[in-house]
Amino acid sequence: MRTVIQPQLKFGETDIAAIVLDPKSRDDIPQLLRGLQYIYTEVSLRQRVFAILEEMIPDRANGQGKANRQTGRPGMEQWKIRVLGVLRLGLDADYDRIQELANQHKTIRQMLGHSDWLDEQEYELQTIRDNVSLFTPELLDRINQEVVNAGHSLLKKSRGKPQSPR
């Protein structure tokens, strides 16, 4: 019973497209979040990435194939797994640091879909390990291909426009 992302915002939750990131920051976290925000705001790219994320279904605990998407308890949304996975790989961080960032970093919590107002959900270390491990290098490679293709098409569009005289 996993979903890619909850389509309905909760009370006090900030839309991912409306999250304000410091454009002057030289830290790597805002840069990674800006990339995730771009993927989310570009509808066609988001649809292609979400289609890939839908394939991220864990194996059953008893080892008998894949779990059914429609039954069982709700798992962590694939978007949250993507955000935490990108942070883990982009920062070359261990799971302890990812847990600290997911529980304490305001902007990352907004990107994960938590409101600033009375949202005290915290992520346990084992939950992060179990879920982020679903974000395999193969899935990351496929998503990276989609992002690169979107970047190429964006570059082609900007080159096709006539430049204004200076």
DSSP file (Angstrom, degrees, kcal/mol; ACC not computed):
  #  RESIDUE AA STRUCTURE BP1 BP2  ACC     N-H-->O    O-->H-N    N-H-->O    O-->H-N    TCO  KAPPA ALPHA  PHI   PSI    X-CA   Y-CA   Z-CA
    1    1 A M              0   0    0      0, 0.0     2,-0.3     0, 0.0    74,-0.2   0.000 360.0 360.0 360.0  45.4    0.0    0.0    0.0
    2    2 A R        -     0   0    0     72,-0.2     2,-0.3    67,-0.2    75,-0.1  -0.636 360.0-162.5 -89.6 149.6    2.8    2.4   -1.0
    3    3 A T        -     0   0    0     72,-0.3    75,-2.1    -2,-0.3    76,-0.2  -0.893  24.8-131.1-123.7 159.7    2.2    5.6   -2.8
    4    4 A V  S    S-     0   0    0      1,-0.4    75,-2.9    -2,-0.3    76,-0.3   0.951  87.7 -23.3 -72.6 -49.7    4.6    7.8   -4.7
    5    5 A I  S    S-     0   0    0     73,-0.2    -1,-0.4    74,-0.1   108,-0.0  -0.972  70.3-100.8-158.1 149.2    3.4   10.9   -3.0
    6    6 A Q        -     0   0    0     -2,-0.3    -3,-0.0     1,-0.2    71,-0.0  -0.638  28.5-154.3 -73.5 122.4    0.3   12.1   -1.3
    7    7 A P  S    S+     0   0    0      0, 0.0     2,-0.5     0, 0.0    -1,-0.2   0.782  75.0  69.6 -71.7 -24.9   -1.6   14.2   -3.8
    8    8 A Q  S    S-     0   0    0     -3,-0.0     2,-0.1     1,-0.0    -2,-0.1  -0.822  82.5-130.6 -99.5 126.2   -3.5   16.2   -1.1
    9    9 A L        -     0   0    0     -2,-0.5     2,-0.2     1,-0.1     3,-0.1  -0.445  21.1-129.6 -69.8 145.2   -1.5   18.7    1.0
   10   10 A K    >   -     0   0    0    103,-0.2     3,-2.2     1,-0.1     2,-0.1  -0.514  42.9 -72.6 -88.0 164.1   -2.1   18.5    4.8
   11   11 A F  T 3  S+     0   0    0      1,-0.3   106,-0.2    -2,-0.2   104,-0.1  -0.359 121.8   9.7 -58.6 126.4   -2.9   21.5    6.9
   12   12 A G  T 3  S+     0   0    0      1,-0.3   104,-0.9    -2,-0.1    -1,-0.3   0.371  95.1 135.3  86.0  -4.6    0.2   23.7    7.2
   13   13 A E    <   -     0   0    0     -3,-2.2     2,-0.4   102,-0.2    -1,-0.3  -0.563  50.9-132.6 -80.5 140.5    2.2   21.7    4.6
   14   14 A T        -     0   0    0    100,-0.4    99,-0.1    -2,-0.2     5,-0.1  -0.770  21.8-115.1 -93.1 134.1    4.2   23.7    2.0
   15   15 A D    >   -     0   0    0     -2,-0.4     3,-1.3     1,-0.1     4,-0.5  -0.432  24.3-124.2 -63.9 141.4    3.9   22.7   -1.6
   16   16 A I  G >  S+     0   0    0      1,-0.3     3,-1.1     2,-0.2    -1,-0.1   0.860 111.7  55.5 -58.7 -37.1    7.3   21.5   -2.9
   17   17 A A  G 3  S+     0   0    0      1,-0.2    -1,-0.3    23,-0.1    -2,-0.1   0.752 106.8  51.8 -67.1 -22.8    7.2   24.1   -5.7
   18   18 A A  G <  S+     0   0    0     -3,-1.3     2,-0.3     2,-0.1    -1,-0.2   0.419  77.1 120.4 -96.2   0.7    6.8   26.8   -3.1
   19   19 A I    <   -     0   0    0     -3,-1.1     2,-0.6    -4,-0.5    88,-0.0  -0.506  62.3-133.7 -68.0 128.7    9.7   25.9   -0.8
   20   20 A V        -     0   0    0     -2,-0.3     2,-0.4     2,-0.0    -1,-0.1  -0.754  23.8-172.1 -90.2 120.3   12.1   28.8   -0.6
   21   21 A L        -     0   0    0     -2,-0.6     3,-0.0    13,-0.0    10,-0.0  -0.924  32.0-109.7-113.0 137.4   15.7   27.8   -1.1
   22   22 A D    >   -     0   0    0     -2,-0.4     3,-1.0     1,-0.2    -2,-0.0  -0.507  24.3-161.9 -68.1 113.1   18.6   30.2   -0.6
   23   23 A P  T 3  S+     0   0    0      0, 0.0    -1,-0.2     0, 0.0    -3,-0.0   0.708  88.6  53.6 -71.2 -17.3   20.0   30.9   -4.1
   24   24 A K  T 3  S+     0   0    0      2,-0.0     2,-0.1    -3,-0.0    -2,-0.1   0.549  80.5 116.3 -92.1  -8.1   23.3   32.3   -2.6
   25   25 A S    <   -     0   0    0     -3,-1.0    -4,-0.0     1,-0.1     0, 0.0  -0.377  46.2-167.0 -65.8 134.6   24.0   29.2   -0.4
   26   26 A R        +     0   0    0     -2,-0.1    -1,-0.1     4,-0.0     2,-0.1   0.376  54.2 111.2-100.7   2.4   27.1   27.4   -1.3
   27   27 A D  S  > S-     0   0    0      1,-0.1     4,-0.7     4,-0.0    -2,-0.0  -0.366  73.1-127.2 -72.4 157.3   26.2   24.4    0.8
   28   28 A D  H  > S+     0   0    0      1,-0.2     4,-2.2     2,-0.2     5,-0.2   0.748  97.9  69.2 -80.5 -23.6   25.4   21.2   -1.1
   29   29 A I  H  > S+     0   0    0      1,-0.2     4,-2.5     2,-0.2     5,-0.2   0.955 100.3  45.4 -64.2 -50.8   22.0   20.5    0.6
   30   30 A P  H  > S+     0   0    0      0, 0.0     4,-2.2     0, 0.0    -1,-0.2   0.858 112.3  53.7 -61.0 -32.1   20.1   23.4   -1.0
   31   31 A Q  H  X S+     0   0    0     -4,-0.7     4,-1.7     2,-0.2    -2,-0.2   0.915 110.2  45.9 -67.5 -41.8   21.6   22.5   -4.4
   32   32 A L  H  X S+     0   0    0     -4,-2.2     4,-2.1     1,-0.2    -1,-0.2   0.913 113.9  49.2 -64.7 -42.0   20.4   18.9   -4.1
   33   33 A L  H  X S+     0   0    0     -4,-2.5     4,-2.6     1,-0.2    -2,-0.2   0.854 106.7  56.0 -67.1 -33.9   17.0   20.1   -2.9
   34   34 A R  H  X S+     0   0    0     -4,-2.2     4,-2.1    -5,-0.2    -1,-0.2   0.897 107.5  49.5 -64.1 -39.2   16.8   22.6   -5.8
   35   35 A G  H  X S+     0   0    0     -4,-1.7     4,-2.1     2,-0.2    -2,-0.2   0.914 112.0  47.3 -64.8 -42.9   17.4   19.7   -8.2
   36   36 A L  H  X S+     0   0    0     -4,-2.1     4,-2.1     1,-0.2    -2,-0.2   0.885 110.5  53.1 -64.2 -38.2   14.6   17.7   -6.5
   37   37 A Q  H  X S+     0   0    0     -4,-2.6     4,-2.3     2,-0.2    -2,-0.2   0.893 107.3  51.6 -64.9 -39.3   12.3   20.7   -6.6
   38   38 A Y  H  X S+     0   0    0     -4,-2.1     4,-2.0     2,-0.2    -2,-0.2   0.928 108.7  50.7 -62.6 -44.8   13.0   21.1  -10.4
   39   39 A I  H  < S+     0   0    0     -4,-2.1    -1,-0.2     1,-0.2    -2,-0.2   0.902 113.1  46.8 -58.8 -40.4   12.1   17.4  -11.0
   40   40 A Y  H  < S+     0   0    0     -4,-2.1    -1,-0.2     1,-0.2    -2,-0.2   0.867 112.7  47.6 -71.1 -36.5    8.9   17.9   -9.0
   41   41 A T  H  < S+     0   0    0     -4,-2.3     2,-1.0    -5,-0.1    -1,-0.2   0.768  93.0  79.7 -81.9 -24.6    7.8   21.2  -10.7
   42   42 A E  S  X S-     0   0    0     -4,-2.0     4,-3.1    -5,-0.2     5,-0.2  -0.741  71.7-158.6 -84.1 106.4    8.3   20.0  -14.3
   43   43 A V  H  > S+     0   0    0     -2,-1.0     4,-2.5     1,-0.2     5,-0.2   0.881  85.0  45.7 -59.1 -47.9    5.2   18.0  -14.8
   44   44 A S  H  > S+     0   0    0      1,-0.2     4,-1.8     2,-0.2    -1,-0.2   0.909 116.9  45.6 -66.2 -39.7    6.3   15.7  -17.7
   45   45 A L  H  > S+     0   0    0      2,-0.2     4,-2.7     1,-0.2     5,-0.2   0.914 111.6  52.8 -66.5 -42.6    9.6   15.0  -16.0
   46   46 A R  H  X S+     0   0    0     -4,-3.1     4,-3.1     1,-0.2     5,-0.2   0.905 107.7  51.7 -60.0 -41.9    7.8   14.3  -12.7
   47   47 A Q  H  X S+     0   0    0     -4,-2.5     4,-1.8    -5,-0.2    -1,-0.2   0.907 111.7  46.1 -62.8 -41.7    5.4   11.9  -14.4
   48   48 A R  H  X S+     0   0    0     -4,-1.8     4,-1.5     2,-0.2    -2,-0.2   0.910 115.4  46.0 -67.7 -41.3    8.3    9.9  -15.9
   49   49 A V  H  X S+     0   0    0     -4,-2.7     4,-2.5     1,-0.2    -2,-0.2   0.916 112.1  51.0 -67.3 -42.6   10.3    9.9  -12.6
   50   50 A F  H  X S+     0   0    0     -4,-3.1     4,-1.9     1,-0.2    -1,-0.2   0.851 105.5  56.7 -64.0 -33.9    7.2    8.9  -10.6
   51   51 A A  H  < S+     0   0    0     -4,-1.8     4,-0.4    -5,-0.2    -1,-0.2   0.893 110.0  45.1 -63.5 -38.0    6.6    6.0  -13.1
   52   52 A I  H >< S+     0   0    0     -4,-1.5     3,-1.4     1,-0.2    -2,-0.2   0.909 110.7  53.6 -69.9 -41.2   10.1    4.7  -12.3
   53   53 A L  H >< S+     0   0    0     -4,-2.5     3,-1.9     1,-0.3    -2,-0.2   0.803  96.1  67.6 -64.5 -28.5    9.5    5.2   -8.5
   54   54 A E  T 3< S+     0   0    0     -4,-1.9    -1,-0.3     1,-0.3    -2,-0.2   0.741  90.7  63.9 -63.5 -21.1    6.3    3.2   -8.7
   55   55 A E  T <  S+     0   0    0     -3,-1.4     2,-1.9    -4,-0.4    -1,-0.3   0.600  76.0  99.8 -76.1 -10.3    8.5    0.1   -9.4
   56   56 A M    <   +     0   0    0     -3,-1.9    -1,-0.1    -4,-0.2    78,-0.1  -0.554  47.4 147.0 -81.9  82.3   10.2    0.5   -6.0
   57   57 A I        -     0   0    0     -2,-1.9    12,-0.0    77,-0.1    -3,-0.0  -0.973  43.9-125.0-118.9 129.6    8.2   -2.2   -4.1
   58   58 A P        -     0   0    0      0, 0.0     9,-2.1     0, 0.0     2,-0.1  -0.279  25.5-105.6 -71.7 158.4    9.9   -4.1   -1.4
   59   59 A D  B     -A   66   0A   0      7,-0.2     7,-0.2     1,-0.1     6,-0.0  -0.441  46.7 -92.4 -72.3 155.4   10.1   -7.9   -1.3
   60   60 A R    >   -     0   0    0      5,-2.8     3,-1.5     1,-0.1     5,-0.1  -0.335  31.0-117.8 -66.7 153.9    7.9   -9.6    1.2
   61   61 A A  T 3  S+     0   0    0      1,-0.3    -1,-0.1     2,-0.1    -2,-0.1   0.828 114.7  54.2 -63.1 -32.2    9.3  -10.4    4.6
   62   62 A N  T 3  S-     0   0    0      2,-0.1    -1,-0.3     3,-0.1    -2,-0.1   0.428 114.7-115.5 -86.1   3.6    8.9  -14.1    4.1
   63   63 A G  S <  S+     0   0    0     -3,-1.5     2,-1.0     2,-0.2    -2,-0.1   0.624  73.7 132.1  79.2  12.4   10.9  -14.0    0.8
   64   64 A Q  S    S-     0   0    0      1,-0.2    -1,-0.1     2,-0.0    -3,-0.1  -0.550  74.1 -75.2-100.3  68.5    7.9  -15.0   -1.4
   65   65 A G  S    S-     0   0    0     -2,-1.0    -5,-2.8    -5,-0.1    -1,-0.2  -0.213  81.5 -22.8  81.3-168.5    8.1  -12.4   -4.2
   66   66 A K  B     -A   59   0A   0     -7,-0.2    -7,-0.2     1,-0.1     2,-0.1  -0.460  67.1-108.9 -80.7 150.2    7.1   -8.8   -4.2
   67   67 A A        -     0   0    0     -9,-2.1     2,-0.4    -2,-0.1    -1,-0.1  -0.405  38.1-102.4 -72.3 154.4    4.6   -7.3   -1.8
   68   68 A N    >   -     0   0    0      1,-0.1     3,-0.7    -2,-0.1    -1,-0.1  -0.663  20.3-144.4 -81.0 131.6    1.2   -6.3   -3.1
   69   69 A R  T 3  S+     0   0    0     -2,-0.4   -67,-0.2     1,-0.2    -1,-0.1   0.762  96.9  50.2 -66.5 -26.1    0.8   -2.6   -3.6
   70   70 A Q  T 3  S+     0   0    0    -69,-0.2     2,-0.2    -3,-0.0    -1,-0.2   0.589 107.3  54.9 -92.5 -11.4   -2.9   -2.6   -2.6
   71   71 A T  S <  S+     0   0    0     -3,-0.7   -69,-0.1     2,-0.1     2,-0.1  -0.726  80.2  39.2-120.3 168.7   -2.6   -4.5    0.7
   72   72 A G  S    S-     0   0    0     -2,-0.2     3,-0.1   -71,-0.1    -3,-0.0  -0.242  94.1 -36.8  90.2-178.7   -0.7   -4.2    3.9
   73   73 A R  S    S-     0   0    0      1,-0.1     2,-0.2    -2,-0.1    -2,-0.1  -0.445  72.4 -92.6 -78.7 154.6    0.3   -1.3    6.0
   74   74 A P        -     0   0    0      0, 0.0   -72,-0.2     0, 0.0     2,-0.1  -0.478  45.4-157.0 -68.5 132.6    1.2    2.0    4.3
   75   75 A G        -     0   0    0     -2,-0.2   -72,-0.3   -74,-0.2     2,-0.1  -0.366  37.1 -62.9 -96.7-178.7    5.0    2.2    3.7
   76   76 A M        -     0   0    0     -2,-0.1    -1,-0.2     1,-0.1     5,-0.0  -0.440  63.4-104.4 -65.3 137.2    7.1    5.2    3.3
   77   77 A E     >  -     0   0    0      1,-0.1     4,-1.9    -2,-0.1     3,-0.2  -0.308  22.4-123.7 -63.0 146.6    6.2    7.2    0.1
   78   78 A Q  H  > S+     0   0    0    -75,-2.1     4,-2.6     1,-0.2   -74,-0.2   0.828 110.5  59.5 -63.2 -32.2    8.5    6.7   -2.8
   79   79 A W  H  > S+     0   0    0    -75,-2.9     4,-2.7   -76,-0.2    -1,-0.2   0.922 106.1  48.0 -61.8 -42.4    9.1   10.5   -3.0
   80   80 A K  H  > S+     0   0    0    -76,-0.3     4,-2.6    -3,-0.2     5,-0.2   0.902 111.0  50.5 -64.6 -40.2   10.4   10.5    0.6
   81   81 A I  H  X S+     0   0    0     -4,-1.9     4,-2.7     2,-0.2    -1,-0.2   0.909 110.9  50.2 -62.9 -40.5   12.7    7.5   -0.2
   82   82 A R  H  X S+     0   0    0     -4,-2.6     4,-2.9     2,-0.2     5,-0.2   0.934 110.8  48.2 -62.3 -47.1   13.9    9.4   -3.3
   83   83 A V  H  X S+     0   0    0     -4,-2.7     4,-2.2     1,-0.2    -2,-0.2   0.947 116.2  42.7 -60.3 -49.2   14.7   12.6   -1.3
   84   84 A L  H  X S+     0   0    0     -4,-2.6     4,-2.4     1,-0.2    -1,-0.2   0.876 114.7  51.3 -66.3 -36.9   16.5   10.7    1.5
   85   85 A G  H  X S+     0   0    0     -4,-2.7     4,-2.5    -5,-0.2     5,-0.2   0.904 109.9  48.5 -66.4 -42.0   18.3    8.5   -1.1
   86   86 A V  H  X S+     0   0    0     -4,-2.9     4,-3.4     2,-0.2     5,-0.3   0.909 112.8  48.7 -64.5 -41.5   19.5   11.5   -3.1
   87   87 A L  H  X S+     0   0    0     -4,-2.2     4,-2.3    -5,-0.2     6,-0.4   0.916 110.9  50.7 -63.5 -41.8   20.7   13.2    0.1
   88   88 A R  H  X>S+     0   0    0     -4,-2.4     5,-1.7     1,-0.2     4,-0.6   0.932 119.4  35.6 -62.7 -45.6   22.5   10.0    1.2
   89   89 A L  H  <5S+     0   0    0     -4,-2.5     3,-0.2     3,-0.2    -2,-0.2   0.907 118.9  49.6 -75.0 -41.9   24.3    9.7   -2.2
   90   90 A G  H  <5S+     0   0    0     -4,-3.4    -2,-0.2    -5,-0.2    -3,-0.2   0.830 120.6  35.2 -68.4 -32.6   24.8   13.4   -2.8
   91   91 A L  H  <5S-     0   0    0     -4,-2.3    -1,-0.2    -5,-0.3    -2,-0.2   0.507 101.2-129.5 -95.8  -6.1   26.3   14.1    0.6
   92   92 A D  T  <5 +     0   0    0     -4,-0.6     2,-0.2    -3,-0.2    -3,-0.2   0.937  55.7 161.4  52.1  49.3   28.1   10.7    0.8
   93   93 A A      < -     0   0    0     -5,-1.7    -1,-0.2    -6,-0.4     2,-0.1  -0.636  39.9-123.8-103.2 155.0   26.4   10.5    4.2
   94   94 A D     >  -     0   0    0     -2,-0.2     4,-1.9    -3,-0.1     3,-0.3  -0.403  37.5 -98.6 -86.5 173.1   25.7    7.5    6.5
   95   95 A Y  H  > S+     0   0    0      1,-0.2     4,-2.4     2,-0.2     5,-0.2   0.804 120.5  60.4 -65.5 -29.6   22.3    6.6    7.7
   96   96 A D  H  > S+     0   0    0      2,-0.2     4,-2.0     1,-0.2    -1,-0.2   0.911 107.1  45.3 -64.8 -41.4   22.8    8.3   11.1
   97   97 A R  H  > S+     0   0    0     -3,-0.3     4,-2.7     2,-0.2     5,-0.2   0.905 111.5  52.5 -68.8 -39.8   23.3   11.7    9.4
   98   98 A I  H  X S+     0   0    0     -4,-1.9     4,-2.8     1,-0.2    -2,-0.2   0.902 108.8  51.1 -62.2 -39.6   20.4   11.1    7.1
   99   99 A Q  H  X S+     0   0    0     -4,-2.4     4,-1.9     2,-0.2    24,-0.3   0.928 110.7  48.4 -62.4 -44.3   18.2   10.4   10.2
  100  100 A E  H  X S+     0   0    0     -4,-2.0     4,-2.0     1,-0.2     5,-0.4   0.922 114.0  46.1 -62.4 -44.8   19.4   13.6   11.8
  101  101 A L  H  X S+     0   0    0     -4,-2.7     4,-2.1     1,-0.2     8,-0.2   0.917 112.3  50.5 -64.5 -43.1   18.7   15.7    8.7
  102  102 A A  H  < S+     0   0    0     -4,-2.8    -1,-0.2     1,-0.2    -2,-0.2   0.822 118.7  38.1 -66.1 -30.7   15.3   14.1    8.2
  103  103 A N  H  < S+     0   0    0     -4,-1.9    -1,-0.2    -5,-0.2    -2,-0.2   0.726 131.2  22.3 -92.0 -23.1   14.3   14.8   11.7
  104  104 A Q  H  < S+     0   0    0     -4,-2.0     2,-0.6    -5,-0.2    -3,-0.2   0.673  91.0  94.5-121.8 -22.1   15.9   18.2   12.3
  105  105 A H     X  -     0   0    0     -4,-2.1     4,-2.4    -5,-0.4     5,-0.2  -0.669  57.8-154.3 -84.7 116.2   16.5   20.1    9.0
  106  106 A K  H  > S+     0   0    0     -2,-0.6     4,-2.0     1,-0.2    -1,-0.2   0.902  90.4  45.1 -57.5 -49.5   13.5   22.4    8.3
  107  107 A T  H  > S+     0   0    0      1,-0.2     4,-2.2     2,-0.2    -1,-0.2   0.883 113.0  50.5 -67.8 -38.0   13.9   22.6    4.6
  108  108 A I  H  > S+     0   0    0      2,-0.2     4,-1.8     1,-0.2    -1,-0.2   0.904 108.7  52.8 -65.6 -39.7   14.4   18.9    4.2
  109  109 A R  H  <>S+     0   0    0     -4,-2.4     5,-2.7     2,-0.2     4,-0.4   0.884 108.7  50.4 -62.7 -37.7   11.3   18.2    6.3
  110  110 A Q  H ><5S+     0   0    0     -4,-2.0     3,-1.3     1,-0.2    -1,-0.2   0.919 109.3  50.7 -63.6 -42.5    9.4   20.5    4.0
  111  111 A M  H 3<5S+     0   0    0     -4,-2.2    -2,-0.2     1,-0.3    -1,-0.2   0.809 107.1  55.0 -65.2 -29.1   10.7   18.6    1.0
  112  112 A L  T 3<5S-     0   0    0     -4,-1.8    -1,-0.3    -5,-0.1    -2,-0.2   0.536 125.5-103.6 -80.4  -6.8    9.6   15.3    2.7
  113  113 A G  T < 5S+     0   0    0     -3,-1.3     2,-0.4    -4,-0.4    -3,-0.2   0.729  72.9 140.1  94.4  23.8    6.1   16.8    3.0
  114  114 A H      < -     0   0    0     -5,-2.7  -100,-0.4    -6,-0.1    -1,-0.3  -0.811  46.0-130.0-101.4 142.0    6.0   17.7    6.7
  115  115 A S        -     0   0    0     -2,-0.4     4,-0.4  -102,-0.2  -102,-0.2  -0.481  11.3-131.2 -83.4 158.6    4.3   20.9    7.9
  116  116 A D  S    S+     0   0    0   -104,-0.9     2,-0.8    -2,-0.2    -1,-0.1   0.601  88.9  84.0 -78.9 -11.3    6.1   23.3   10.2
  117  117 A W  S    S-     0   0    0   -105,-0.2    -2,-0.2     1,-0.2    -1,-0.1  -0.829 116.8 -36.8-106.5 106.0    3.0   23.3   12.4
  118  118 A L  S    S+     0   0    0     -2,-0.8     2,-0.8     1,-0.2    -1,-0.2   0.751  88.6 139.1  57.3  30.7    2.6   20.5   14.9
  119  119 A D        +     0   0    0     -4,-0.4    -1,-0.2     1,-0.1    -5,-0.0  -0.866  15.2 162.7-105.0 101.1    4.1   17.8   12.7
  120  120 A E        +     0   0    0     -2,-0.8     2,-0.1    -3,-0.1    -1,-0.1   0.162  17.6 141.8-106.8  17.9    6.3   15.8   15.0
  121  121 A Q        -     0   0    0      1,-0.0     2,-0.3     2,-0.0    -2,-0.1  -0.401  31.3-166.8 -61.9 131.0    6.8   12.7   12.9
  122  122 A E        -     0   0    0     -2,-0.1     2,-0.5   -18,-0.0   -19,-0.1  -0.896  16.8-125.5-120.5 152.6   10.3   11.4   13.3
  123  123 A Y        -     0   0    0     -2,-0.3     2,-0.2   -24,-0.3   -20,-0.1  -0.839  19.1-138.9-100.3 128.5   12.1    8.8   11.3
  124  124 A E     >  -     0   0    0     -2,-0.5     4,-2.1     1,-0.1     5,-0.2  -0.550  21.0-119.7 -81.0 151.0   13.7    5.8   13.0
  125  125 A L  H  > S+     0   0    0      1,-0.2     4,-2.5     2,-0.2     5,-0.2   0.897 112.9  50.0 -58.9 -43.8   17.1    4.7   11.9
  126  126 A Q  H  > S+     0   0    0      1,-0.2     4,-2.8     2,-0.2    -1,-0.2   0.862 107.8  54.3 -67.1 -34.6   15.9    1.2   10.9
  127  127 A T  H  > S+     0   0    0      2,-0.2     4,-2.1     1,-0.2     5,-0.3   0.921 110.1  46.9 -62.6 -44.2   13.0    2.7    8.9
  128  128 A I  H  X S+     0   0    0     -4,-2.1     4,-2.9     2,-0.2     5,-0.4   0.932 113.5  48.5 -64.2 -45.4   15.4    4.9    6.9
  129  129 A R  H  X S+     0   0    0     -4,-2.5     4,-1.5     1,-0.2    -2,-0.2   0.941 113.1  46.9 -59.2 -48.3   17.8    1.9    6.3
  130  130 A D  H  < S+     0   0    0     -4,-2.8     4,-0.2     1,-0.2    -1,-0.2   0.881 120.4  37.5 -63.8 -39.0   15.0   -0.4    5.1
  131  131 A N  H >< S+     0   0    0     -4,-2.1     3,-1.5    -5,-0.2     4,-0.4   0.903 113.6  51.0 -84.3 -42.8   13.4    2.1    2.8
  132  132 A V  H >< S+     0   0    0     -4,-2.9     3,-1.4     1,-0.3    -2,-0.2   0.808 101.0  65.3 -66.9 -27.3   16.4    3.9    1.3
  133  133 A S  T 3< S+     0   0    0     -4,-1.5    -1,-0.3    -5,-0.4    -2,-0.2   0.717  91.0  65.6 -66.7 -18.0   18.0    0.6    0.5
  134  134 A L  T <  S+     0   0    0     -3,-1.5     2,-1.8    -4,-0.2    -1,-0.3   0.721  80.0  86.1 -71.4 -20.8   15.0    0.1   -2.0
  135  135 A F  S <  S-     0   0    0     -3,-1.4    -1,-0.2    -4,-0.4    -3,-0.0  -0.598  75.3-169.5 -82.2  82.3   16.4    3.1   -3.9
  136  136 A T     >  -     0   0    0     -2,-1.8     4,-2.4     1,-0.1     5,-0.2  -0.251  35.4-112.8 -77.0 159.4   18.8    0.9   -6.0
  137  137 A P  H  > S+     0   0    0      0, 0.0     4,-2.5     0, 0.0     5,-0.2   0.829 118.1  57.9 -59.0 -31.4   21.6    2.2   -8.3
  138  138 A E  H  > S+     0   0    0      2,-0.2     4,-2.1     1,-0.2     5,-0.2   0.928 107.7  45.2 -65.7 -44.4   19.6    0.8  -11.3
  139  139 A L  H  > S+     0   0    0      1,-0.2     4,-2.5     2,-0.2     5,-0.2   0.922 113.2  50.9 -63.5 -43.0   16.6    3.0  -10.3
  140  140 A L  H  X S+     0   0    0     -4,-2.4     4,-2.8     1,-0.2    -2,-0.2   0.903 109.1  51.3 -60.7 -41.5   18.9    6.0   -9.8
  141  141 A D  H  X S+     0   0    0     -4,-2.5     4,-2.1     2,-0.2    -1,-0.2   0.908 110.4  48.2 -63.7 -42.3   20.5    5.4  -13.1
  142  142 A R  H  X S+     0   0    0     -4,-2.1     4,-1.7     2,-0.2    -2,-0.2   0.903 113.5  47.1 -65.3 -40.8   17.1    5.3  -14.9
  143  143 A I  H  X S+     0   0    0     -4,-2.5     4,-2.3     1,-0.2    -2,-0.2   0.907 109.7  53.9 -66.9 -40.7   16.0    8.5  -13.1
  144  144 A N  H  X S+     0   0    0     -4,-2.8     4,-2.8     1,-0.2    -2,-0.2   0.890 105.6  54.1 -59.9 -39.2   19.3   10.2  -13.9
  145  145 A Q  H  X S+     0   0    0     -4,-2.1     4,-2.6     1,-0.2    -1,-0.2   0.914 108.6  48.6 -60.8 -42.7   18.7    9.4  -17.6
  146  146 A E  H  X S+     0   0    0     -4,-1.7     4,-2.2     2,-0.2    -2,-0.2   0.905 112.7  47.9 -63.3 -41.4   15.3   11.1  -17.5
  147  147 A V  H  X S+     0   0    0     -4,-2.3     4,-2.3     2,-0.2    -2,-0.2   0.909 112.1  49.0 -67.0 -42.1   16.8   14.1  -15.8
  148  148 A V  H  X S+     0   0    0     -4,-2.8     4,-2.4     2,-0.2    -2,-0.2   0.918 110.9  50.3 -63.5 -43.0   19.7   14.3  -18.3
  149  149 A N  H  X S+     0   0    0     -4,-2.6     4,-2.3     1,-0.2    -2,-0.2   0.901 110.4  49.9 -61.7 -40.5   17.2   14.0  -21.2
  150  150 A A  H  X S+     0   0    0     -4,-2.2     4,-2.1     1,-0.2    -1,-0.2   0.889 110.0  51.1 -64.6 -38.4   15.1   16.8  -19.7
  151  151 A G  H  X S+     0   0    0     -4,-2.3     4,-2.3     2,-0.2    -2,-0.2   0.895 109.4  50.4 -64.7 -40.3   18.2   19.0  -19.4
  152  152 A H  H  X S+     0   0    0     -4,-2.4     4,-2.3     2,-0.2    -2,-0.2   0.917 111.4  47.3 -64.2 -43.1   19.1   18.4  -23.0
  153  153 A S  H  X S+     0   0    0     -4,-2.3     4,-2.0     2,-0.2    -1,-0.2   0.874 111.6  51.4 -67.6 -34.7   15.7   19.3  -24.2
  154  154 A L  H  X S+     0   0    0     -4,-2.1     4,-2.0     2,-0.2    -2,-0.2   0.903 110.4  49.0 -65.2 -41.3   15.7   22.4  -22.0
  155  155 A L  H  X S+     0   0    0     -4,-2.3     4,-1.9     2,-0.2    -2,-0.2   0.890 109.4  52.0 -65.6 -40.0   19.1   23.4  -23.5
  156  156 A K  H  X S+     0   0    0     -4,-2.3     4,-1.6     1,-0.2    -1,-0.2   0.897 109.1  50.8 -63.3 -40.3   17.8   22.9  -27.0
  157  157 A K  H  X S+     0   0    0     -4,-2.0     4,-0.8     1,-0.2    -2,-0.2   0.912 111.0  47.6 -63.5 -42.2   14.8   25.1  -26.3
  158  158 A S  H  < S+     0   0    0     -4,-2.0     3,-0.3     1,-0.2    -1,-0.2   0.827 111.6  50.2 -71.4 -30.3   17.0   27.9  -25.0
  159  159 A R  H  < S+     0   0    0     -4,-1.9    -1,-0.2     1,-0.2    -2,-0.2   0.794 105.4  58.0 -75.4 -27.3   19.4   27.7  -27.9
  160  160 A G  H  < S+     0   0    0     -4,-1.6    -1,-0.2    -5,-0.2    -2,-0.2   0.699  88.3  90.0 -76.1 -19.0   16.5   27.9  -30.4
  161  161 A K  S  < S-     0   0    0     -4,-0.8     2,-0.2    -3,-0.3    -3,-0.0  -0.569  86.4-113.5 -78.5 138.8   15.3   31.2  -29.0
  162  162 A P        -     0   0    0      0, 0.0     2,-0.3     0, 0.0    -1,-0.1  -0.519  32.1-122.6 -70.1 139.2   16.8   34.3  -30.6
  163  163 A Q        -     0   0    0     -2,-0.2     3,-0.1    -4,-0.1    -4,-0.0  -0.594  23.5-116.4 -82.9 142.9   19.0   36.3  -28.2
  164  164 A S        -     0   0    0     -2,-0.3    -1,-0.1     1,-0.1     2,-0.0  -0.506  35.0-102.6 -77.1 146.1   18.1   39.9  -27.6
  165  165 A P              0   0    0      0, 0.0    -1,-0.1     0, 0.0     0, 0.0  -0.366 360.0 360.0 -68.0 148.5   20.7   42.5  -28.7
  166  166 A R              0   0    0     -3,-0.1    -2,-0.0    -2,-0.0    -3,-0.0   0.428 360.0 360.0 -98.9 360.0   22.8   43.9  -25.9
